[in-house]
Amino acid sequence: MASLKSSDLSASSNEEIRVKNPDDKGMGHGSMGWLEKDPRKFFSAAATRNVGGIQEVLRKYLADEPSGTVLEIGSGSGQHVTAFAQMLPQLQFLPTEYPGHPNPRADPQDAERIIESIHTYTADISNILKPQLLDASALVESDIGQDPSLLAMIAINVIHISPPSVMEGIIAGAGAKLKVGGRIFLYGPFAVAGKIEGDGNIAFQEKLKELNPEFGLRDTSVVASFASNYGLKLVEDVYFSESNNHMLCFEKISDAAHNLHH
């Protein structure tokens, strides 16, 4: 799969990607921390590895759309949305983040600082809107995404490092706010038919449960079943063998909407 060539995303020297990361904030994903070269920017090595494959899926589903808004939930550093907006210049992107941190052993995530990181990566890109804070578990009630041009939603490496209420909120929000024909994409590690494949994902699941019993890899069939309650149909499950991750691609096929039951 093709990958974007960008100085912000694929650093050309070790100096450029050196981060201040003394406390293993990467949760097993490799280097993650504030860039020494530009301390306004948070950097995730995982984002540089997975962005190309994710782009290919988004290109397949969104490249022919003439206009619209794409809401990204859990934008992290801002690396991903930078690549997506450059690839799809006819669309506008709204990055969001939540002022927490999934790893209680890491420093608490400073809301203003992570928003600044997103802004620093994206400030010169005209089709990226101002980053916003968003509690995805309350997406239905939020003013964010209340836009008739909302075309799609993306959540990358979010639902396994958050309680089930976040996954439920994202899906309920998609059901409430996407137009019929709109799409939502969920990327990350998943269980399939109740089984977690690969030593890396098995170890990661154990680590997540140690951090918080409510965290963990969600089962693709459980997510698809829950989404169907909100008029969302799983149209493709893209598997990335190199990372043992999936990208679940849903289409909103009806305006069906059920209340959440926590």
Secondary structure, 3 states (H helix, E strand, C coil): CCCCCCCCCCCCCHHHHCEECCCCCCCCCCCEEEECCCCCCEEEHHHHHHHHHHHHHHHHHHCCCCCCEEEEECCCCCHHHHHHHHHCCCCEEEEEECCCCCCCCCCCCCHHHHHHHHHHHHCCCCCECCCEECCHHHCCCCCCCCCCCEEEEEEECCCCCCCHHHHHHHHHHHHHHCCCCCEEEEEECCEECCECCCHHHHHHHHHHHHHCCCCCCCEHHHHHHHHHCCCEEEEEEEEECCCCEEEEEEEECCCCCCCCCC
